[in-house]
Amino acid sequence: MSDLTGKTVAGYPIEKRLNSGAYDEVYQAASSGAPLAVRVLRDDLRGDKAFNAAVARGWAVALAVAHPNLVTA
């Protein structure tokens, strides 16, 4: 995956790469408030329908969790 530092993703300017994992890369982006983390799937996994379905299921579960100490995604 090419480094996204200095580019804009979903309207947020990417400041620096924070981490790279098995499935994605995490970047710090500028926002009007606190710094924002942006996760981007690896290029080779974006076209994998089964993997994308698994990611979508995981996000659905995560979005259902509500707690005052958690940030809403």
Summary of the structure (lengths in Angstrom):
residues: 73
radius of gyration: 13.5
end to end distance: 23.9
largest distance: 36.0
contacts: 150
relative contact order: 0.14
helix: 25%
strand: 32%
